[in-house]
Amino acid sequence: MRISDKEVHDRRWMGVGRSSLSDSGAAAADAVRRALTGPDPKLLVVFAAITHDTEAVLAGVAGAAPGVPVIGCTTHGEIGPGGPADGTVTVAALGGAGLEVATCVAEHVSGRQGDAGYEVAGCMRQVTQPHRVLMVLTDGLVRDQESIVRGCYRALGAGIPLFGGAAADGWRMSGAYLFKDGQVLTDAVIGAAIASEAPIAVGVRHGYRTVGQPMIVTRAADGRVLTLDDRPALDVYLERLNAPPQAYTDPSAFTAFALSRPLGVQRRSGVEARNLSTEVDLEGRSIGGGGAIDPGGLTWVMTGDEESILDATDGACQDALDRLAGHEPIGMLTFSCAALRAVLGDEGIRREGERLERWAGTMPFAGFYTYGEIARNHGIDGFHNQTLAVLALS
């Protein structure tokens, strides 16, 4: 017997609320009230603009939904119905008898990223429903995010998909913040085990293609590639792309050039994109944005455009929804990259939002622009740049 839509939405539901009120506490309370669309709320996921007072945001959330577990972070822009926005508090709520949620946090992460990932994966032991995902939110200013993902894999193995993103601070690069119940955290990782009686699925795509022959990482350290094919990595990268002369010597020219030309890293799941534009090292002639790139690995220079990026938006949504195996979706979380936002510009992200709205239809969706995306269905790696990561729930 087919379960009716009403029964599905009573047992498992997702709601989204957004508020553009300038008062941080009032905006948070308003967004929470709009998001609470069903019975038995299990989790609130809060995406707050960096311009908001974070303590006031959490106070507003707690006042509007006392006792409901809360996770979240600051953003480089908030994603939701009505298009991308800045300056809002956007909240996704999950609930119903058919969902279980358990949350935990690891602090003082720098220098022990792998162990922190292992620790937050422990919350998966607290849920029992058959369809599960570990959602991970990280401090986007912590280096070597890939090790956090690998720590989760060490704890969970290949059977549990991962989804998440790195908190952002609007390109200030001075302090991105995580939320866990009433706490505002830095140098931390939050884990949320989400378990359901119905399928949960992860999709991820980037819109970049490799250019030319691969290069070998011959020296790497601290999330940076020092040499490619035994030559300074920055020079090899720029030469492969016939970069203008000023990109070799001027930091702003390098950033502008590299923004739409990530480094491709060979992984078991394919070639992943790594943003190079946030950390310029013209003196040391190295490249990298903080993600782990192992010596001996294959890399490519990559390029893309608005059309290929928006096609990847479609692909990520399609992949996630297809993995629901025909079950009716109740909502999506959609995490896109701050670097993609810079590449697309205001009109491009508006069109990205329109693509998301078409895929969502009448179901709610919410997310944020991140300093890195987490998505893994198989394999040990799963930290991405310049991608769209989608979590679909049914």
C-alpha positions as CSV (number, residue, x, y, z in Angstrom):
1,M,0.0,0.0,0.0
2,R,1.4,3.4,-1.0
3,I,1.9,5.9,1.9
4,S,-0.1,9.1,1.2
5,D,1.7,12.4,0.9
6,K,0.1,13.6,4.1
7,E,1.4,10.6,6.1
8,V,4.9,11.2,4.6
9,H,4.8,14.8,5.7
10,D,3.6,14.0,9.2
11,R,6.3,11.3,9.8
12,R,9.1,13.1,7.9
13,W,9.1,16.8,7.1
14,M,11.4,19.7,6.3
15,G,10.6,23.4,6.5
16,V,12.5,26.5,5.6
17,G,12.2,30.0,7.0
18,R,14.1,33.1,6.1
19,S,14.1,36.6,7.6
20,S,15.7,39.8,6.4
21,L,14.9,41.7,9.6
22,S,17.9,43.8,10.8
23,D,17.6,42.9,14.4
24,S,19.5,39.6,14.8
25,G,17.4,38.0,17.5
26,A,14.1,39.0,15.9
27,A,15.3,37.7,12.5
28,A,16.3,34.4,14.0
29,A,13.0,33.9,15.8
30,D,11.1,34.9,12.7
31,A,13.0,32.4,10.5
32,V,12.5,29.6,13.0
33,R,8.8,30.2,13.2
34,R,8.5,30.1,9.5
35,A,10.6,26.9,9.3
36,L,8.5,24.9,11.9
37,T,5.9,23.4,9.5
38,G,5.4,20.0,11.1
39,P,5.2,18.1,14.4
40,D,8.0,16.8,16.6
41,P,10.9,19.0,15.3
42,K,14.3,17.2,15.6
43,L,16.9,19.7,14.3
44,L,17.2,23.3,13.3
45,V,20.0,24.2,10.9
46,V,20.8,27.9,11.0
47,F,22.6,29.9,8.2
48,A,23.3,33.4,9.4
49,A,25.0,36.3,7.5
50,I,28.3,37.2,9.1
51,T,26.9,40.7,9.6
52,H,24.5,39.4,12.3
53,D,25.2,39.3,16.0
54,T,25.8,35.6,16.5
55,E,24.9,35.5,20.2
56,A,21.6,37.3,19.5
57,V,20.9,34.9,16.6
58,L,21.2,31.9,18.9
59,A,19.1,33.6,21.6
60,G,16.4,34.2,19.1
61,V,16.5,30.6,17.9
62,A,16.3,29.2,21.5
63,G,13.4,31.5,22.3
64,A,11.4,30.5,19.3
65,A,12.0,26.7,19.6
66,P,13.1,25.9,23.2
67,G,14.7,22.5,23.5
68,V,15.1,21.7,19.8
69,P,18.7,20.8,18.9
70,V,20.5,23.6,16.9
71,I,23.5,23.5,14.6
72,G,24.6,26.0,12.0
73,C,27.1,28.6,10.9
74,T,27.9,32.0,9.4
75,T,28.0,32.3,5.6
76,H,29.1,34.0,2.5
77,G,25.5,34.3,1.5
78,E,22.3,32.3,2.2
79,I,20.5,30.0,-0.2
80,G,16.8,29.4,-0.2
81,P,13.5,30.0,-1.9
82,G,13.4,33.4,-3.5
83,G,17.0,33.2,-4.6
84,P,20.4,33.8,-2.9
85,A,20.5,36.5,-0.3
86,D,22.9,38.4,1.9
87,G,22.2,39.7,5.4
88,T,19.4,37.1,6.3
89,V,19.0,34.4,8.8
90,T,17.8,31.3,7.0
91,V,16.7,28.2,8.9
92,A,16.0,24.6,7.8
93,A,14.0,22.5,10.2
94,L,13.8,18.7,10.2
95,G,11.2,16.7,12.1
96,G,8.7,13.9,12.4
97,A,8.5,10.5,14.0
98,G,10.3,8.9,11.0
99,L,13.5,10.9,11.6
100,E,16.2,10.6,14.2
101,V,19.0,13.2,14.8
102,A,22.0,13.2,17.1
103,T,24.6,16.0,17.3
104,C,28.1,16.4,18.8
105,V,31.0,18.8,18.5
106,A,34.8,18.5,18.6
107,E,36.8,21.6,19.6
108,H,40.4,22.8,19.3
109,V,40.6,21.1,15.9
110,S,43.7,22.7,14.4
111,G,46.6,20.2,14.4
112,R,44.3,17.2,15.1
113,Q,41.8,17.4,12.2
114,G,41.7,13.7,11.6
115,D,40.9,12.9,15.3
116,A,38.2,15.6,15.3
117,G,36.5,14.1,12.3
118,Y,36.6,10.7,14.1
119,E,35.1,12.1,17.2
120,V,32.1,13.8,15.6
121,A,31.3,10.7,13.6
122,G,30.7,9.0,17.0
123,C,27.2,10.5,17.0
124,M,26.2,8.0,14.4
125,R,26.1,5.4,17.2
126,Q,23.1,7.2,18.7
127,V,20.7,6.7,15.8
128,T,19.1,3.5,14.5
129,Q,16.9,4.2,11.5
130,P,18.2,2.4,8.4
131,H,18.9,5.3,6.0
132,R,21.7,7.6,7.4
133,V,24.0,10.4,6.6
134,L,26.6,12.3,8.7
135,M,26.3,16.0,8.2
136,V,29.5,17.9,9.1
137,L,30.0,21.7,9.6
138,T,33.5,22.9,9.9
139,D,35.3,26.2,10.6
140,G,36.3,27.3,7.1
141,L,39.5,29.0,8.3
142,V,40.9,25.7,9.6
143,R,43.5,24.2,7.2
144,D,43.5,20.6,5.9
145,Q,39.8,20.0,5.8
146,E,40.3,16.8,3.9
147,S,41.8,15.2,7.1
148,I,38.5,15.9,8.9
149,V,36.7,14.0,6.2
150,R,39.2,11.2,6.4
151,G,38.7,11.0,10.1
152,C,35.0,10.6,9.6
153,Y,35.7,7.8,7.1
154,R,38.0,6.1,9.6
155,A,35.1,6.0,12.1
156,L,32.3,5.1,9.7
157,G,33.8,3.3,6.8
158,A,32.3,3.4,3.3
159,G,28.7,2.6,4.2
160,I,27.7,6.1,5.5
161,P,27.6,9.0,3.1
162,L,28.9,12.4,4.2
163,F,27.5,15.9,3.5
164,G,28.4,19.3,4.8
165,G,30.3,22.6,4.4
166,A,32.8,25.0,5.8
167,A,31.5,28.1,7.6
168,A,32.3,31.4,5.9
169,D,32.7,35.0,6.9
170,G,32.0,37.0,3.7
171,W,35.6,36.9,2.5
172,R,36.8,38.8,5.6
173,M,39.0,35.7,6.4
174,S,39.1,36.8,10.1
175,G,36.5,34.6,11.8
176,A,33.9,32.1,10.6
177,Y,31.6,30.9,13.3
178,L,29.8,27.6,14.0
179,F,26.6,27.2,16.1
180,K,25.9,24.3,18.4
181,D,22.8,24.8,20.6
182,G,23.6,27.9,22.6
183,Q,27.3,28.1,21.7
184,V,29.2,30.1,19.2
185,L,32.4,28.2,18.2
186,T,35.6,28.6,16.2
187,D,38.3,26.0,15.5
188,A,35.6,23.3,15.8
189,V,33.7,20.7,13.9
190,I,30.1,19.8,14.4
191,G,28.6,16.5,13.4
192,A,24.9,15.7,13.0
193,A,23.8,12.1,12.4
194,I,20.5,12.2,10.5
195,A,18.7,8.9,10.2
196,S,15.4,8.2,8.4
197,E,13.0,5.4,7.7
198,A,13.2,6.5,4.0
199,P,16.2,7.1,1.7
200,I,18.6,10.0,2.1
201,A,20.9,10.9,-0.7
202,V,23.9,13.0,-1.5
203,G,24.8,14.5,-4.9
204,V,27.8,16.6,-5.8
205,R,29.1,18.2,-9.1
206,H,31.5,20.8,-10.3
207,G,31.4,22.5,-13.7
208,Y,35.1,22.4,-14.6
209,R,37.0,20.4,-17.2
210,T,40.6,19.4,-17.3
211,V,43.1,21.1,-19.7
212,G,46.1,19.3,-21.2
213,Q,48.1,16.6,-19.6
214,P,48.3,15.7,-15.9
215,M,51.0,16.9,-13.6
216,I,52.5,15.0,-10.7
217,V,52.6,16.6,-7.2
218,T,56.3,16.2,-6.3
219,R,56.3,18.2,-3.1
220,A,53.4,19.3,-0.9
221,A,53.0,20.4,2.7
222,D,50.3,22.1,4.9
223,G,47.6,22.0,2.3
224,R,49.8,23.6,-0.4
225,V,51.5,22.2,-3.5
226,L,55.1,23.3,-3.5
227,T,56.3,21.7,-6.8
228,L,54.6,20.1,-9.8
229,D,56.8,17.9,-12.0
230,D,59.8,19.1,-9.8
231,R,59.3,22.7,-10.6
232,P,57.7,25.6,-8.6
233,A,54.0,24.8,-8.7
234,L,52.7,28.3,-9.3
235,D,54.8,28.8,-12.4
236,V,53.8,25.4,-13.8
237,Y,50.2,26.2,-13.2
238,L,50.3,29.6,-14.9
239,E,52.4,28.3,-17.8
240,R,49.9,25.6,-18.5
241,L,47.1,28.2,-18.8
242,N,49.1,30.8,-20.8
243,A,48.4,33.3,-18.0
244,P,49.1,37.0,-18.5
245,P,52.5,38.2,-17.3
246,Q,51.0,40.2,-14.4
247,A,49.5,37.0,-12.8
248,Y,53.1,35.9,-12.1
249,T,53.9,39.0,-10.0
250,D,50.7,40.8,-8.8
251,P,48.6,39.1,-6.1
252,S,45.3,40.6,-7.2
253,A,46.0,39.7,-10.8
254,F,46.7,36.1,-9.8
255,T,43.6,35.9,-7.7
256,A,41.4,37.3,-10.6
257,F,43.0,34.8,-13.0
258,A,42.9,31.7,-10.7
259,L,39.3,32.2,-9.5
260,S,37.7,30.5,-12.5
261,R,40.6,28.1,-13.0
262,P,40.9,25.6,-10.1
263,L,43.4,22.8,-9.8
264,G,42.0,19.4,-10.5
265,V,43.0,16.6,-8.1
266,Q,42.6,12.9,-9.0
267,R,40.4,11.0,-6.6
268,R,38.8,7.7,-6.8
269,S,35.4,9.3,-7.5
270,G,36.9,11.5,-10.3
271,V,38.8,14.8,-10.7
272,E,37.9,17.2,-7.9
273,A,38.3,20.9,-8.0
274,R,40.5,22.9,-5.6
275,N,40.2,26.7,-5.3
276,L,43.6,28.5,-5.6
277,S,42.4,32.1,-5.3
278,T,42.3,32.7,-1.5
279,E,45.9,32.1,-0.6
280,V,48.5,33.7,-2.9
281,D,52.2,32.8,-2.4
282,L,54.1,34.7,-5.0
283,E,57.3,34.6,-3.0
284,G,57.3,30.8,-2.3
285,R,55.8,30.1,-5.7
286,S,53.4,27.5,-4.2
287,I,49.6,27.0,-4.8
288,G,46.8,25.7,-2.7
289,G,43.8,26.7,-0.7
290,G,44.2,24.6,2.5
291,G,42.9,21.3,1.3
292,A,45.1,18.2,1.4
293,I,46.9,17.4,-1.8
294,D,49.1,14.4,-1.4
295,P,52.6,14.1,-2.9
296,G,52.6,11.6,-5.8
297,G,49.1,12.5,-6.8
298,L,47.9,13.5,-10.3
299,T,46.6,17.1,-10.9
300,W,45.3,19.1,-13.8
301,V,44.7,22.7,-14.5
302,M,40.9,23.2,-15.0
303,T,38.6,25.7,-16.6
304,G,34.9,26.3,-16.8
305,D,32.3,29.0,-17.5
306,E,28.8,29.9,-16.3
307,E,27.1,27.4,-18.6
308,S,29.2,24.5,-17.4
309,I,28.7,25.6,-13.7
310,L,25.0,25.8,-14.1
311,D,24.9,22.4,-15.8
312,A,26.7,21.0,-12.8
313,T,23.9,22.5,-10.6
314,D,21.4,20.5,-12.5
315,G,23.7,17.4,-12.3
316,A,24.1,17.6,-8.5
317,C,20.3,17.9,-8.0
318,Q,19.6,15.1,-10.5
319,D,22.1,12.8,-8.8
320,A,20.7,13.4,-5.3
321,L,17.1,13.0,-6.3
322,D,17.8,9.9,-8.4
323,R,19.4,8.2,-5.4
324,L,16.1,8.5,-3.6
325,A,15.0,5.5,-5.6
326,G,11.6,6.8,-6.5
327,H,10.6,8.0,-3.0
328,E,9.0,11.4,-2.8
329,P,11.5,14.1,-1.7
330,I,10.5,16.2,1.3
331,G,13.3,18.8,1.0
332,M,17.0,19.5,0.1
333,L,20.0,21.2,1.7
334,T,22.1,22.9,-1.0
335,F,25.7,24.0,-0.2
336,S,27.5,26.0,-2.9
337,C,31.0,27.5,-2.9
338,A,31.9,31.1,-2.2
339,A,34.4,30.9,-5.0
340,L,31.7,29.9,-7.4
341,R,29.7,32.9,-6.3
342,A,32.6,35.1,-7.2
343,V,33.0,33.5,-10.6
344,L,29.3,33.7,-11.4
345,G,28.6,37.2,-10.1
346,D,25.2,38.5,-9.0
347,E,23.4,37.6,-12.2
348,G,25.0,34.1,-12.3
349,I,24.0,33.2,-8.7
350,R,20.5,34.4,-9.4
351,R,20.4,31.9,-12.3
352,E,21.9,29.3,-10.1
353,G,19.0,29.9,-7.6
354,E,16.5,29.6,-10.4
355,R,17.9,26.2,-11.3
356,L,17.6,25.1,-7.7
357,E,14.0,26.3,-7.5
358,R,13.1,24.4,-10.6
359,W,14.5,21.2,-9.2
360,A,12.9,21.8,-5.8
361,G,9.4,22.6,-7.2
362,T,7.1,22.9,-4.2
363,M,9.5,21.3,-1.7
364,P,11.6,23.5,0.6
365,F,15.4,23.9,0.2
366,A,18.0,25.9,2.0
367,G,21.8,26.3,2.3
368,F,24.7,28.7,2.1
369,Y,27.8,29.7,0.2
370,T,30.7,27.9,1.9
371,Y,34.5,28.0,2.1
372,G,34.4,24.3,1.0
373,E,31.9,21.6,0.5
374,I,31.8,18.1,2.0
375,A,30.1,15.3,-0.1
376,R,31.1,11.6,-0.2
377,N,29.2,8.6,-1.3
378,H,32.2,6.3,-1.6
379,G,35.9,6.4,-1.1
380,I,38.0,8.0,1.6
381,D,38.0,11.6,0.3
382,G,35.1,14.1,0.1
383,F,36.2,17.7,0.6
384,H,35.5,19.9,-2.4
385,N,35.9,23.4,-3.7
386,Q,33.8,25.2,-6.4
387,T,31.1,22.5,-6.3
388,L,27.4,22.3,-5.5
389,A,26.7,19.6,-2.8
390,V,23.1,18.5,-2.3
391,L,21.4,16.5,0.4
392,A,18.0,15.2,-0.6
393,L,15.6,13.7,2.0
394,S,12.5,11.6,1.3
